[in-house]
Amino acid sequence: MITIEKIIKTYHMGTQDLTVLREVSLHIDKGEYVAIVGPSGSGKSTLMNIVGCLDTPDSGTYTLNQTDVSHMTDDELARVRNKEIGFVFQQFNLLARTPAIKQVALPLMYAGMTRSERFDRAEEMLKKVGLGDRMHHKPDELSGGQQQRVAIARALVSSPSILLADEPTGNLDSTSGAEVMGLFDNLHEQGITIIIVTHSNEVADHTARTVTIRDGEITSDHRHKKNGKHTPKREEQPAAPSQADGDESAWSRPKEE
């Protein structure tokens, strides 16, 4: 599904060049549940920008569902995003005065569906995330955890190949965060490919695989032995030590067509 081969990304800042990804290679199969973990400045957000088709590498290749997206134009990347990727953001990014069902139906306006079809699909997704009784509530009538569930339903409504989540529990209390991660666990059990960017080991422990990035290089990639919902015990695979400084760019909202 996702194959990244030796990608390099450098930002030019005045007279200085800052290389934030250094020959990074990564393969993710369909149906995997992966956390990409690293501290601030590690390059994890830059990697996610590329995985999410929000940016392109300077060199190396990125193949998504057998299509090379490494050097696509902005418009081409936007079409890939709209078809293949559902985004979940830390800030929810919900419209303040809009009921949940309209929030979720909104991405389908460009899919050639009738209004009835859009709202039927949105209702289905809201029920899927446990909000069948909150479909007509506005964001200020929902808890933080419920707002994030609306955002997850919106990300799923177009049936994307991949669900990408950027610090999805970052704005939630511990109880709401655990509920949201439980939802991701359930979605993974249904076969959905999920990639979570996080600095939290507790969040990463819910997943089946953790990729650690530091100073622009992947320093470990290990799969978990899962007992029940999640376990902190992991099988580690050695990786080459990191030797370079790095930085990361902000993960911005995708461009709409």
VENPE-V148751 format. One record per pair of residues at least 24 apart in sequence whose C-alpha atoms are under 10 Angstrom apart, sorted by the first residue. I is the first residue (numbers start at 1). J is the second residue. D is the distance in Angstrom with one decimal. If there is no record, write none. Layout:
i=<I I>
j=<J J>
d=<D D>
This chain:
i=<1 1 1 1 1 1 1 1 1 1 1 1 1 1 2 2 2 2 2 2 2 2 2 2 2 2 2 3 3 3 3 3 3 3 3 3 3 3 3 4 4 4 4 4 4 4 4 4 4 4 5 5 5 5 5 6 6 6 6 6 7 7 7 7 7 7 7 7 7 7 8 8 8 8 8 8 8 8 8 9 9 9 9 9 9 9 9 9 9 9 10 10 10 10 10 11 11 11 11 18 18 18 18 19 19 19 19 19 19 19 19 20 20 20 20 20 20 20 20 20 20 20 20 20 20 21 21 21 21 21 21 21 21 21 21 21 21 21 21 21 22 22 22 22 22 22 22 22 22 23 23 23 23 23 24 24 24 24 24 24 25 25 25 25 25 26 26 26 26 27 27 28 28 28 28 28 29 29 30 30 30 30 30 30 30 31 31 31 31 31 31 31 31 31 31 32 32 32 32 32 32 32 32 32 32 32 33 33 33 33 33 33 33 33 33 33 33 33 33 33 33 33 33 33 33 34 34 34 34 34 34 34 34 34 34 34 34 34 34 34 34 34 35 35 35 35 35 35 35 35 35 35 35 35 35 35 35 35 35 35 35 35 35 36 36 36 36 36 36 36 36 36 36 36 36 36 36 36 37 37 37 37 37 37 37 37 37 37 37 37 37 37 37 38 38 38 38 38 38 38 38 38 38 38 38 38 39 39 39 39 39 39 39 39 39 40 40 40 40 40 40 40 40 41 41 41 41 41 41 41 41 41 42 42 42 42 42 42 42 42 42 42 42 42 43 43 43 43 43 43 43 43 43 43 43 44 44 44 44 44 44 44 44 44 44 44 44 44 44 44 44 44 45 45 45 45 45 45 45 45 45 46 46 46 46 46 46 47 47 47 47 47 47 48 48 48 48 48 48 48 48 48 48 49 49 49 49 49 49 49 50 51 51 51 51 51 52 52 52 52 52 52 52 52 52 52 52 52 52 53 53 53 53 53 53 53 53 54 54 54 54 54 54 54 54 55 64 65 74 75 75 75 76 77 77 78 78 78 78 79 79 79 80 81 81 81 81 81 81 81 82 82 82 82 82 82 82 82 82 82 82 83 83 83 83 83 83 84 84 84 84 84 84 85 85 85 85 85 85 85 85 85 85 86 86 86 86 86 86 86 86 86 86 86 86 86 86 86 86 86 87 87 87 87 87 87 87 87 87 87 87 87 87 87 88 88 88 88 88 88 88 88 88 88 88 88 88 88 88 88 88 89 89 89 89 89 89 89 89 89 89 89 89 89 89 89 90 90 90 90 90 90 90 90 90 90 91 91 91 91 91 91 91 91 91 91 91 92 92 92 92 92 92 92 92 92 92 92 93 93 93 93 94 94 94 94 94 94 94 95 95 96 96 96 97 97 97 97 98 98 98 98 98 99 99 99 99 99 99 99 99 99 100 100 100 100 100 100 100 100 100 100 100 100 100 100 100 100 101 101 101 101 101 101 101 101 101 101 101 101 102 102 102 102 103 103 103 103 103 103 103 103 104 104 104 104 104 104 104 104 104 104 105 105 105 105 106 106 107 107 107 107 107 107 108 108 108 110 110 111 118 118 121 121 122 122 122 122 122 122 123 123 124 124 125 125 125 125 125 125 125 125 125 126 126 126 126 126 126 126 127 128 128 128 128 128 128 129 129 129 129 129 129 129 130 143 143 144 144 144 144 144 144 145 145 145 145 145 145 145 145 145 145 145 146 146 146 148 148 148 148 149 149 149 149 152 152 152 156 159 160 160 161 161 161 162 162 162 162 163 163 163 163 163 163 163 164 164 164 164 164 165 165 165 165 165 166 166 166 166 166 166 167 167 167 167 167 167 168 168 168 168 169 169 169 170 170 170 177 178 178 178 181 181 181 182 182 182 185 185 186 201 202 202 202 203 203 204 204 204 205 205 205 205 205 205 206 206 206 207 207 208 209 209 210 210 210 212 213 214 214 214 214 214 214 214 215 215 215 215 215 215 215 215 216 216 216 216 216 216 216 217 217 217 217 217 217 218>
j=<27 28 29 30 31 32 63 64 65 66 67 161 162 193 26 27 28 29 30 51 62 63 64 65 66 67 162 27 28 29 51 61 62 63 64 65 66 67 68 28 47 50 51 60 61 62 63 64 68 70 59 60 61 62 63 57 59 60 61 62 47 50 56 57 58 59 60 61 62 70 47 56 57 58 59 60 61 216 217 43 46 47 50 55 56 57 58 59 60 216 57 58 59 246 247 58 247 248 249 245 246 247 248 43 215 216 244 245 246 247 248 44 45 46 47 214 215 216 217 244 245 246 247 248 249 46 47 57 58 213 214 215 216 217 218 244 245 246 247 248 59 215 216 217 218 242 244 245 246 59 60 216 217 218 60 61 213 216 217 218 60 61 62 217 218 62 211 218 221 62 63 64 193 194 195 209 65 193 65 161 162 191 192 193 194 161 162 187 188 189 190 191 192 193 194 162 188 189 191 192 193 194 195 207 208 209 163 184 185 187 188 189 191 192 193 194 195 196 204 206 207 208 209 210 223 164 193 194 195 196 197 204 205 206 207 208 209 210 211 221 222 223 164 165 194 195 196 197 198 199 200 201 203 204 205 206 207 208 209 210 211 212 221 166 195 196 197 198 199 200 204 209 210 211 212 213 218 221 196 197 198 199 200 201 203 204 210 211 212 213 214 218 220 197 198 199 200 201 211 212 213 214 215 216 218 219 198 199 200 212 213 214 215 247 248 198 199 214 215 246 247 248 249 213 214 215 216 245 246 247 248 249 212 213 214 215 216 217 218 244 245 246 247 248 213 214 215 216 217 218 245 246 247 248 249 197 198 199 211 212 213 214 215 216 217 218 246 247 248 249 250 251 166 197 198 247 248 249 250 251 252 216 247 248 249 250 251 197 213 216 248 249 251 164 165 166 195 196 197 248 249 250 251 248 249 250 251 252 253 254 251 81 85 162 164 195 77 78 80 81 84 85 86 87 162 163 164 251 254 77 78 79 80 81 84 85 254 78 80 81 251 252 253 254 255 251 161 161 255 255 256 257 257 254 255 254 255 256 257 255 256 257 160 160 161 162 254 255 256 257 107 108 110 111 158 159 160 254 255 256 257 111 158 159 160 161 162 158 159 160 161 162 163 155 156 158 159 160 161 162 163 164 254 151 152 153 154 155 156 157 158 159 160 161 162 163 164 165 194 254 151 152 154 155 156 160 162 163 164 165 166 195 253 254 148 149 150 151 152 153 154 155 156 163 164 165 166 167 168 196 253 148 151 152 155 164 165 166 167 168 169 170 171 251 252 253 148 151 165 166 167 168 169 170 171 172 144 147 148 151 166 167 168 169 170 171 172 139 144 145 147 148 149 150 151 152 168 171 147 148 151 253 138 139 147 148 150 151 154 138 139 138 139 140 137 138 139 140 136 137 138 139 140 134 135 136 137 138 139 140 141 150 126 131 134 135 136 137 138 139 142 146 147 149 150 151 153 154 125 126 131 132 134 135 136 137 138 150 153 154 135 136 138 154 135 136 138 139 150 151 153 154 135 150 151 152 153 154 155 156 157 158 153 154 157 158 154 157 154 155 156 157 158 256 154 157 158 256 257 158 157 158 157 158 150 153 154 156 157 158 153 157 153 157 149 150 152 153 154 155 156 157 158 150 151 152 153 154 156 157 153 152 153 156 183 186 187 153 156 180 183 184 186 187 183 172 176 169 171 172 173 176 177 169 171 172 173 174 175 176 177 178 179 180 176 179 180 172 176 177 180 179 180 183 184 180 183 184 192 192 192 193 192 193 194 192 193 194 195 187 188 192 193 194 195 196 193 194 195 196 197 194 195 196 197 198 195 196 197 198 199 251 196 197 198 199 200 203 196 197 198 203 198 200 203 198 199 200 203 202 203 206 206 207 229 206 229 230 229 230 229 232 230 231 232 230 232 230 231 232 229 230 231 232 233 234 230 231 232 231 232 234 234 235 234 235 236 239 242 241 242 243 244 245 246 247 241 242 243 244 245 246 247 248 242 243 244 245 246 247 248 241 242 243 244 245 246 242>
d=<7.8 6.2 5.1 5.5 9.1 9.8 7.7 5.6 4.7 7.0 9.4 8.7 9.2 9.5 7.7 5.5 5.0 6.5 8.1 8.1 7.3 5.9 4.9 6.6 8.2 9.5 9.7 4.5 6.6 8.6 9.5 8.0 5.8 5.2 6.7 8.7 8.7 10.0 9.4 8.9 10.0 9.5 8.5 7.6 5.8 4.5 6.4 8.7 9.8 9.2 9.2 5.6 5.3 6.5 8.6 9.6 7.6 5.0 7.0 9.0 9.2 9.5 9.2 5.9 7.2 5.4 4.1 6.2 7.8 9.2 9.8 9.5 5.8 5.6 5.3 6.4 9.3 9.0 10.0 9.5 8.1 8.9 9.4 9.6 8.1 5.2 5.2 7.2 9.2 9.0 8.3 7.0 9.6 9.5 9.7 9.5 9.3 9.8 9.4 8.5 7.1 7.6 10.0 9.3 9.3 7.6 8.7 7.9 6.3 7.7 9.7 9.1 9.9 7.4 8.9 9.7 7.1 5.0 8.6 8.8 7.5 4.4 5.1 6.5 8.9 7.6 7.4 8.8 9.7 9.5 9.5 7.8 4.2 6.4 9.2 9.5 9.6 7.2 8.4 8.8 9.9 8.5 5.5 5.8 9.0 9.7 8.4 9.9 8.9 8.5 7.4 8.5 7.4 9.3 8.6 10.0 9.4 7.7 6.1 6.6 8.9 9.1 9.2 9.0 8.0 9.3 9.0 8.6 9.2 9.8 9.6 9.8 9.0 9.9 9.2 9.9 9.8 8.1 9.2 8.1 8.4 8.2 7.9 5.8 9.1 9.1 8.7 10.0 7.0 8.7 8.7 5.1 5.3 4.2 7.4 9.5 7.6 9.8 8.0 7.6 5.1 6.4 8.0 8.7 7.3 7.9 9.6 8.9 8.5 9.6 6.4 9.3 9.2 8.1 6.0 4.9 6.0 8.1 9.7 8.7 5.3 5.4 6.4 8.8 9.9 9.8 8.3 6.3 4.8 6.3 8.7 7.9 9.8 9.1 5.7 6.1 4.8 5.8 7.3 9.9 9.8 8.9 10.0 9.4 8.4 5.7 4.7 5.8 7.0 9.4 9.5 9.1 8.0 5.3 8.4 8.7 6.3 8.1 6.3 4.8 6.1 8.2 9.8 9.7 7.3 6.1 4.9 6.3 8.2 9.8 7.8 8.7 6.0 4.8 5.9 7.2 9.5 9.2 8.4 6.1 5.2 5.3 7.2 7.6 9.5 7.3 7.0 6.1 4.8 6.2 8.7 9.7 9.8 8.4 7.0 5.4 8.5 9.5 8.6 5.7 5.2 5.9 9.0 9.7 9.4 9.8 8.6 5.8 9.1 9.3 8.2 7.2 9.1 9.8 9.8 9.9 7.9 9.0 9.6 9.4 7.5 7.3 9.9 9.8 7.9 7.0 8.4 8.2 5.7 3.9 5.1 8.5 9.2 6.0 4.4 4.7 5.6 8.0 9.5 9.9 8.0 5.7 5.6 6.4 6.9 6.9 6.5 5.0 7.9 9.5 9.4 6.1 5.2 4.4 7.6 7.2 8.5 9.3 9.7 8.5 6.3 8.0 9.3 7.7 9.3 9.4 9.8 8.6 6.5 8.7 9.9 9.8 8.4 7.5 9.3 8.8 5.4 5.9 6.4 6.0 9.7 9.0 8.1 5.1 5.4 7.5 7.5 9.6 9.3 8.8 8.3 9.1 9.6 8.3 9.4 8.5 9.1 9.2 7.5 9.7 9.5 9.7 7.4 9.5 8.1 8.3 6.1 8.1 10.0 9.6 9.8 10.0 9.4 9.9 8.8 9.6 9.1 10.0 9.2 7.0 9.1 6.8 8.9 8.3 9.0 9.5 7.3 9.3 8.5 5.7 7.6 9.6 7.4 6.3 9.7 8.6 8.5 8.0 10.0 8.1 8.1 7.8 8.5 6.5 8.1 9.7 9.6 8.6 8.5 8.7 9.4 7.7 10.0 9.6 8.9 7.4 6.1 6.8 6.6 9.4 8.8 7.4 10.0 8.7 9.8 9.7 7.5 8.6 9.0 9.9 8.5 9.9 9.4 9.5 8.0 10.0 8.0 8.7 9.0 7.8 8.2 9.6 7.3 8.0 6.1 7.9 9.8 8.6 7.9 4.5 4.9 6.3 8.8 7.9 8.8 8.8 8.5 5.0 6.0 5.0 6.0 7.0 9.8 9.7 8.3 9.4 7.9 4.3 6.1 8.4 7.7 8.0 5.7 7.9 6.2 4.8 6.1 8.4 9.6 9.8 8.3 7.9 8.5 5.4 8.6 9.5 8.6 6.1 5.0 5.9 8.0 9.9 8.3 8.2 8.0 9.5 9.8 6.2 6.0 9.3 8.5 6.4 9.5 7.5 6.1 4.5 6.3 8.5 6.6 9.2 9.6 8.3 7.8 9.0 9.8 8.6 6.0 5.2 6.9 6.0 9.2 9.3 9.9 9.0 9.1 8.3 8.2 9.7 7.9 5.9 5.3 4.8 6.7 5.8 6.3 8.9 9.7 9.6 8.5 9.5 9.3 9.1 8.2 9.5 8.3 7.0 9.9 9.7 8.7 9.8 6.7 5.7 9.0 8.3 5.8 8.8 8.4 8.9 9.2 9.1 7.6 8.8 9.2 7.1 7.8 9.0 8.3 7.2 9.6 8.5 7.6 7.0 6.0 7.4 9.4 6.0 7.3 8.3 8.6 8.1 5.6 7.4 9.8 8.8 6.8 4.9 5.0 4.3 7.2 9.8 9.4 9.8 8.1 9.0 7.3 5.1 5.7 5.8 6.0 7.3 9.4 9.8 8.5 9.7 6.3 9.0 9.3 9.1 9.1 7.4 9.8 9.6 8.6 5.1 6.2 8.3 9.2 8.4 9.4 9.0 8.5 8.3 9.6 9.5 9.6 10.0 9.2 9.7 7.6 8.2 9.1 6.8 9.4 6.9 7.5 8.8 6.2 4.2 7.9 8.7 6.8 9.5 9.4 7.2 7.4 9.2 8.0 9.3 7.4 8.6 9.9 7.6 7.2 9.2 9.5 7.6 6.7 9.8 8.3 8.4 9.0 9.9 6.8 8.9 9.9 7.6 7.7 9.3 6.4 9.5 9.3 9.5 8.9 8.6 9.8 8.8 8.8 5.2 7.7 9.4 7.1 6.2 9.9 6.8 9.7 8.9 5.7 8.4 9.7 9.1 8.8 9.9 7.6 9.7 9.4 9.9 9.1 6.5 9.9 9.3 6.9 9.5 9.4 8.9 8.9 9.3 8.6 9.5 7.6 6.1 8.3 7.2 9.1 8.4 8.9 6.5 8.4 10.0 8.6 4.9 6.9 9.2 7.3 6.6 8.2 9.4 8.6 8.9 9.3 9.4 7.5 9.4 7.1 8.3 10.0 9.2 9.2 9.0 9.5 9.5 8.9 9.1 7.6 6.8 9.1 7.1 5.1 6.0 7.4 9.7 9.9 7.4 6.1 4.8 6.3 8.3 8.6 6.1 5.0 6.0 7.9 7.7 6.3 4.7 6.2 8.6 8.7 6.0 4.9 6.7 10.0 7.9 7.0 5.7 5.0 7.7 8.4 8.8 7.7 8.3 8.1 9.2 9.0 9.4 8.1 8.6 9.5 9.2 8.8 9.7 8.7 9.7 7.1 9.2 9.7 8.2 7.8 9.6 7.1 8.7 9.1 8.3 9.5 9.3 7.7 9.6 9.9 9.3 9.7 8.6 9.3 6.0 5.9 5.2 8.1 8.6 4.7 7.0 8.2 8.9 9.8 9.1 8.5 9.3 8.7 9.9 9.4 9.8 8.9 9.2 6.6 9.1 8.7 8.4 7.7 9.4 9.8 6.3 7.2 5.4 4.7 4.4 7.2 9.5 7.8 9.0 7.1 7.0 5.2 7.4 8.6 8.3 6.1 8.4 8.1 9.5 8.7 7.8>
